[in-house]
Amino acid sequence: MPPRYKDPFYGINKLVREWNSNMALTFTPGWMTCLDESMSPWISKFTCPGFMFVPRKPHPFGNEWHTIECGISGIIFQLEPVKGKDS
């Protein structure tokens, strides 16, 4: 059931929850992990919920994500979208 308020991330919330729970069950990270802010590049702010411009990134347009990755294999095993001030 959709939330009563307008959540621009409604379409991907379940995907992110399922990704995180699946990775928790199937992946065991190494002894070194890395917290990071990642960008998924996107061109149009009209088709991308949470579109951001972050000038310090190599690809400054798109969605920003808080991620945790294994420092040994480089595999991202937890992620969370940065929803920004408008959400």
Buried (B, 14 or more C-beta within 10 A) or exposed (E): EEEEEEEBBEEBEEEBEEBBEEBEEEEEBEEEBEEEEBBEEBEEEEEBBBBBEBEEBEEEBBBBBEBBBBEEEEEBBBBEBBBBEEE
